[in-house]
Amino acid sequence: MNRCDFETLTRGERLQNGLVWLFLSWILVVPGGPLLLALLLTTLGLLGVSQLQQSLASLWAWPQLRSVAWGFAAFVVAGVFIGVWYGYGPGYYEAYIPFLMAPLMLHGVLTARLQAGVLWLGAASAAVLAGVLASYQSLVLDVGRAKGAMNHPIIFGDLSVVLASIALFGVLYSQQSKSSFYLRAYLLLGALMGVWASLLSGTKGGWLSIVMVMFVFAWRLTADKALMWRALGLLCIVALIIKGVLLAPEALVWGRLEGVWGSAKHWFDTGEVTDWSVSIRLELWSYAWELFSQKPLLGWSGGEALAKLAEHLKPFNVPVGIAPVFENDLLHFAAVAGSVGVLSVLGLYVGVFFGFWQFKKQVQEAQTSAFVLLGMLLVVMLFEFGLTVNALGRNAFRYSFCTLSVMLLSLVIMSERKHKGE
């Protein structure tokens, strides 16, 4: 953390920054970590509730924040409409709570004057802890796929990639790491441990993000080099990824990669479900599309769609541990909420991405640009995760997406205000 900036904080603000770092650090190794972080940021917002109205009015003047707000609103309003239309119970609306908490969270981190070092060090610490716990679970306890404190290895593996990405951006862009070898080393350790945790989780859906982020890292690191050296950097990244795959337990990584092509090809050729990862997903997606084609406007109610899916899966003798869900955000919403649901998801992604992209056109500092790029990358990652799992259907993804987006937005806003002399 920049010492000069830190010393301008009051004692209360230092305490608040310390709590945010602590709660972010244990996000994957404490049960309910993403929810606890969201509750902390909301509590910080409530502490300054007397200034909330004035703060939100000031923030609404930013067109970039209005884009993000409209994205959140599109998702929430459409979801509430579907809930009322089908008469869902109170539990259904829990999915929209983090998006409604976002204004309070944003107000909280702004009043706490969140420091960039909290994000960099918090993400790196969280990735290191995730890597340590994953190693203990998979290599010592021999439990198979590591899942940290999450209830599923996919959630743990995907969020480990997100934290590794933030730590990696800290290596590239953090103003403090440029003058501290130890800080750079720690952030790089966080990036590597986050990737390692994801590999040990056996989460194939998140591995594309690992490749994408590492390519961004290599391209940025060689920005002032000749094209040949930049290409060589990308090849080095590929070599590191292959080495990581070979070091990880074969059943968790290489074996799962080998099984993808064979299972997918067999399903396309015969329609048979031969495994509970690839071919079962293809069957789920095929049936989701069938349901959507029957009711394309508002879809089926969630209960009815999932009941039909469970009936459809009976001939496949699906194991008890495999939940009868569609495991794809867009196809899930297509089946249970029709076009309205799909458009609400796209509205969420487009609104948040466009908001950060608008910031990108005006920011000048390298570190602020990193926050913007991370915000855009976060949307791309969540979308990618949602192609193979119901990301928006799981609390850990929703709360992590909202809290990290809010923290990145607050850092951009504070930097822009400082640049304008406000």
C-alpha positions in Angstrom: 0.0 0.0 0.0 1.3 3.4 -0.8 2.6 4.8 2.5 1.8 8.4 1.7 -1.8 7.7 0.8 -2.2 5.4 3.8 -1.0 8.1 6.2 -3.7 10.5 4.9 -6.3 8.2 6.2 -8.0 8.6 9.6 -7.7 5.9 12.2 -11.2 4.8 11.4 -10.5 4.6 7.7 -7.3 2.6 8.3 -9.4 0.1 10.4 -12.0 -0.1 7.6 -9.3 -0.7 5.0 -7.8 -3.4 7.2 -11.1 -5.2 7.5 -11.7 -5.1 3.8 -8.2 -6.6 3.3 -8.9 -9.3 5.9 -12.4 -10.3 4.5 -11.0 -10.3 1.0 -8.1 -12.5 2.0 -10.2 -15.3 3.4 -12.9 -15.1 0.7 -12.2 -18.7 -0.5 -11.1 -20.4 2.7 -13.9 -19.4 5.1 -17.5 -20.7 4.6 -19.6 -17.9 3.1 -16.6 -15.8 2.4 -18.1 -13.8 -0.6 -21.2 -13.1 1.4 -19.2 -11.9 4.4 -17.3 -9.5 2.3 -20.5 -8.1 0.8 -22.0 -7.7 4.3 -18.8 -5.9 5.5 -19.0 -3.4 2.6 -22.7 -2.9 3.1 -22.0 -2.2 6.8 -19.4 0.4 5.9 -22.1 2.0 3.7 -24.6 2.0 6.6 -22.0 3.7 8.9 -22.2 6.7 6.6 -25.9 6.5 5.9 -26.4 10.2 6.7 -24.4 11.1 3.6 -25.9 8.3 1.4 -28.4 10.4 -0.5 -25.9 13.1 -1.3 -23.3 10.6 -2.3 -25.6 8.7 -4.6 -26.8 11.9 -6.2 -23.2 12.8 -6.9 -22.4 9.4 -8.3 -25.4 9.4 -10.6 -23.8 12.3 -12.4 -21.2 9.9 -13.8 -22.5 8.4 -17.1 -20.2 5.4 -16.6 -21.9 4.5 -13.3 -25.3 5.0 -14.8 -24.4 2.3 -17.4 -23.5 -0.1 -14.6 -26.7 0.8 -12.7 -28.8 0.2 -15.7 -27.2 -3.2 -16.2 -27.9 -4.2 -12.6 -31.5 -2.8 -12.9 -32.2 -4.7 -16.1 -31.3 -8.0 -14.4 -33.2 -7.2 -11.1 -36.4 -5.8 -12.7 -36.7 -8.7 -15.2 -36.0 -11.2 -12.4 -38.6 -9.6 -10.1 -41.2 -9.5 -13.0 -40.6 -13.2 -13.7 -40.9 -14.0 -9.9 -44.2 -12.2 -9.7 -45.5 -13.7 -12.9 -44.9 -17.2 -11.7 -45.7 -16.6 -8.1 -42.3 -17.6 -6.7 -41.7 -17.6 -2.9 -39.4 -15.2 -1.0 -36.4 -17.5 -1.4 -36.3 -16.8 -5.1 -35.5 -13.1 -4.7 -32.3 -13.9 -2.7 -30.5 -14.0 -6.0 -31.0 -10.2 -6.5 -30.0 -9.1 -3.0 -26.3 -8.4 -3.9 -27.2 -6.2 -6.8 -29.6 -4.2 -4.6 -26.8 -3.9 -2.0 -24.4 -2.5 -4.5 -25.2 1.2 -3.9 -24.6 0.8 -0.2 -21.4 -1.1 -0.9 -20.1 1.5 -3.2 -20.9 4.3 -0.8 -19.1 2.3 2.0 -15.8 1.8 0.1 -15.8 5.4 -1.0 -16.3 6.7 2.5 -13.6 4.3 3.7 -11.3 5.7 1.0 -10.3 2.2 -0.1 -6.6 2.0 -1.0 -5.4 0.2 -4.1 -3.0 -1.9 -2.0 -6.0 -3.4 -0.3 -7.2 -4.9 -3.6 -3.7 -6.0 -4.7 -2.6 -7.6 -1.4 -6.1 -8.9 -0.5 -6.4 -10.7 -3.8 -2.9 -12.1 -3.6 -3.4 -13.3 0.0 -6.7 -14.9 -0.9 -5.0 -16.7 -3.9 -2.1 -17.9 -1.7 -4.5 -19.2 0.9 -6.6 -20.9 -1.8 -3.5 -22.6 -3.2 -2.3 -23.8 0.2 -5.8 -25.2 1.1 -6.2 -26.8 -2.3 -2.8 -28.5 -2.0 -3.7 -29.8 1.5 -7.1 -31.1 0.3 -5.9 -32.7 -2.9 -2.3 -33.8 -2.2 -2.5 -34.5 1.6 -6.1 -35.5 2.3 -6.4 -37.0 -1.2 -10.0 -35.9 -1.5 -9.7 -35.5 -5.3 -10.9 -32.2 -6.6 -10.1 -29.3 -4.2 -13.0 -27.0 -3.3 -11.6 -24.9 -0.5 -14.5 -23.6 1.7 -16.9 -23.6 -1.2 -19.6 -26.2 -1.7 -18.4 -27.1 -5.2 -14.9 -27.3 -6.8 -16.1 -25.4 -9.9 -16.9 -22.3 -7.7 -13.5 -22.6 -5.9 -11.5 -23.1 -9.1 -13.2 -20.3 -11.1 -12.9 -17.7 -8.3 -9.3 -18.7 -7.7 -8.6 -17.7 -11.4 -10.3 -14.3 -10.7 -8.1 -13.7 -7.7 -5.0 -14.8 -9.5 -5.8 -12.4 -12.3 -6.1 -9.4 -9.9 -2.8 -10.4 -8.3 -1.2 -10.6 -11.8 -2.5 -7.1 -12.7 -1.0 -5.9 -9.5 2.4 -7.2 -10.7 2.0 -5.2 -13.9 0.3 -2.0 -12.7 0.7 -1.5 -9.0 2.6 1.7 -8.3 3.9 0.2 -5.0 5.2 -3.0 -6.6 7.4 -1.0 -9.0 9.6 0.0 -6.0 9.4 -3.1 -3.9 10.8 -6.4 -5.1 9.2 -8.3 -2.2 5.8 -6.9 -3.0 6.2 -7.9 -6.7 7.3 -11.4 -5.6 4.3 -11.8 -3.3 1.8 -10.7 -5.9 3.4 -13.1 -8.4 3.2 -15.8 -5.9 -0.5 -15.0 -5.5 -1.0 -15.3 -9.2 0.7 -18.7 -9.4 -1.0 -20.1 -6.3 -4.4 -19.0 -7.7 -3.8 -20.8 -10.9 -2.5 -23.8 -9.0 -5.6 -23.9 -6.9 -7.8 -23.8 -10.0 -5.8 -26.7 -11.5 -6.2 -28.8 -8.4 -10.0 -28.1 -8.4 -10.2 -29.8 -11.8 -12.4 -27.0 -13.1 -12.1 -27.1 -16.9 -14.4 -24.2 -17.5 -12.1 -21.8 -15.8 -8.9 -22.9 -17.5 -9.7 -20.8 -20.6 -9.6 -17.7 -18.4 -6.1 -18.8 -17.1 -4.8 -18.9 -20.7 -6.4 -15.6 -21.6 -5.1 -13.7 -18.5 -1.6 -15.1 -18.9 -1.5 -14.0 -22.5 -2.5 -10.5 -21.4 0.3 -10.6 -18.9 2.9 -11.7 -21.5 1.7 -9.1 -24.0 1.8 -6.3 -21.5 5.2 -7.3 -20.1 6.8 -7.2 -23.5 5.0 -4.0 -24.6 8.2 -2.2 -25.5 9.8 -5.2 -27.2 10.0 -6.2 -30.9 7.2 -8.4 -32.2 9.5 -11.4 -32.2 10.2 -11.1 -28.4 6.5 -10.6 -27.8 5.7 -13.8 -29.6 8.4 -15.5 -27.7 6.8 -14.3 -24.4 3.5 -15.9 -25.4 5.3 -19.2 -26.2 6.9 -19.0 -22.7 3.5 -18.6 -21.2 2.2 -21.7 -23.1 5.2 -23.6 -21.9 4.5 -22.6 -18.3 0.9 -23.7 -18.6 1.9 -27.1 -20.1 4.4 -27.5 -17.2 1.7 -26.7 -14.7 -0.6 -29.3 -16.3 2.1 -31.9 -16.1 3.0 -31.1 -12.5 -0.7 -31.4 -11.3 -2.2 -34.8 -10.6 -3.0 -36.5 -13.9 -6.5 -37.5 -12.9 -7.4 -33.9 -12.1 -6.0 -32.1 -15.1 -4.5 -34.1 -18.0 -7.0 -36.9 -17.7 -9.9 -34.5 -17.6 -8.6 -32.6 -20.7 -8.2 -35.9 -22.6 -11.8 -36.9 -21.7 -13.4 -33.7 -23.1 -12.9 -34.4 -26.8 -13.8 -38.1 -26.5 -17.0 -37.6 -24.5 -18.2 -34.7 -26.7 -17.6 -36.6 -29.9 -19.3 -39.7 -28.7 -22.4 -37.6 -27.6 -22.6 -35.9 -31.0 -22.3 -39.2 -32.8 -24.7 -41.3 -30.7 -26.5 -39.0 -28.2 -25.3 -41.2 -25.3 -24.3 -39.8 -22.0 -21.0 -41.4 -21.0 -19.7 -39.2 -18.3 -21.0 -36.7 -15.7 -19.0 -33.6 -16.9 -19.0 -33.2 -20.7 -21.7 -35.4 -22.4 -24.2 -34.8 -19.6 -23.8 -31.0 -20.1 -24.4 -31.4 -23.8 -27.6 -33.3 -23.0 -28.7 -30.6 -20.5 -28.1 -27.8 -23.0 -29.9 -29.6 -25.8 -32.9 -30.1 -23.6 -32.8 -26.4 -22.4 -33.0 -25.3 -26.0 -35.9 -27.7 -26.6 -37.8 -26.1 -23.7 -37.0 -22.6 -24.9 -38.3 -23.4 -28.4 -41.6 -24.4 -26.8 -42.1 -21.2 -24.8 -39.7 -18.6 -26.1 -41.2 -15.4 -24.5 -41.4 -16.1 -20.7 -40.2 -19.7 -20.6 -41.4 -22.2 -18.1 -41.5 -21.6 -14.4 -38.3 -22.7 -12.7 -40.0 -25.5 -10.8 -41.8 -26.8 -13.9 -38.7 -26.6 -16.1 -36.5 -28.4 -13.6 -39.2 -31.0 -13.0 -39.3 -31.7 -16.7 -35.5 -31.8 -16.8 -35.4 -34.4 -13.9 -38.0 -36.5 -15.8 -35.9 -36.2 -19.0 -32.8 -37.4 -17.2 -34.3 -40.5 -15.7 -33.3 -42.9 -18.5 -29.6 -41.8 -18.1 -29.4 -43.0 -14.5 -27.7 -39.8 -13.3 -26.0 -40.2 -9.9 -27.6 -38.7 -6.9 -24.8 -36.1 -6.5 -25.4 -34.6 -10.0 -28.0 -31.8 -9.6 -30.6 -31.6 -12.4 -29.8 -28.1 -13.5 -28.9 -26.7 -17.0 -25.3 -25.6 -16.1 -25.3 -22.7 -18.5 -26.5 -19.2 -17.6 -28.0 -18.3 -20.9 -29.7 -21.6 -21.5 -30.9 -21.8 -18.0 -32.6 -18.4 -18.2 -33.9 -19.3 -21.7 -35.6 -22.4 -20.3 -37.1 -20.8 -17.1 -37.6 -17.2 -18.1 -37.6 -17.2 -21.9 -36.3 -14.2 -24.0 -37.0 -11.9 -21.0 -34.6 -13.8 -18.9 -31.9 -14.1 -21.5 -32.1 -10.3 -22.3 -31.8 -9.5 -18.6 -28.5 -11.5 -18.4 -27.2 -9.8 -21.5 -28.3 -6.5 -20.1 -26.3 -7.1 -16.9 -23.2 -8.0 -18.8 -23.4 -5.3 -21.4 -24.2 -2.6 -18.8 -21.3 -3.3 -16.5 -18.8 -3.9 -19.4 -19.9 -0.7 -21.1 -19.6 1.3 -17.9 -16.0 0.2 -17.4 -15.3 0.7 -21.2 -16.5 4.3 -20.9 -14.0 4.9 -18.1 -11.3 3.4 -20.3 -11.6 6.2 -22.8 -10.8 8.9 -20.3 -8.4 7.5 -17.6 -4.8 8.3 -18.0 -2.9 6.8 -15.0 -1.6 3.2 -15.7 -2.9 1.9 -12.3 -6.4 3.4 -12.9 -6.4 1.9 -16.4 -5.7 -1.5 -14.7 -8.8 -1.2 -12.5 -10.8 -0.4 -15.7 -9.4 -3.4 -17.6 -9.9 -5.6 -14.6 -13.6 -4.6 -14.5 -14.0 -5.5 -18.1 -12.2 -8.7 -17.7 -14.4 -9.6 -14.7 -17.4 -9.4 -16.9 -15.8 -11.6 -19.6 -14.8 -14.1 -16.9 -18.2 -14.4 -15.4 -19.7 -14.8 -18.8 -17.2 -17.5 -19.7 -17.8 -19.3 -16.3 -21.6 -19.1 -17.1 -21.1 -21.1 -20.3 -20.4 -24.3 -18.3 -22.1 -23.6 -14.9 -25.0 -21.6 -13.6 -22.8 -18.8 -12.3 -25.6 -16.4 -11.7 -27.5 -19.1 -9.9 -24.9 -19.4 -7.2 -24.4 -17.0 -4.3 -20.6 -17.1 -4.3 -20.4 -15.9 -8.0 -23.0 -13.2 -7.5 -21.6 -11.8 -4.4 -18.0 -11.9 -5.7 -19.0 -10.2 -8.9 -20.8 -7.4 -7.1 -18.2 -6.8 -4.4 -15.2 -6.9 -6.8 -17.0 -4.7 -9.4 -17.9 -2.2 -6.6 -14.3 -2.1 -5.3 -12.9 -1.5 -8.8 -15.4 1.2 -9.5 -14.6 3.0 -6.3 -10.9 2.9 -7.0 -11.5 4.4 -10.5 -13.8 7.1 -9.2 -11.4 8.1 -6.4 -8.5 8.3 -8.9 -10.5 10.4 -11.4 -11.7 12.7 -8.6 -8.1 13.2 -7.5 -7.0 13.8 -11.1 -9.7 16.5 -11.4 -8.8 18.0 -8.1 -12.1 17.3 -6.5 
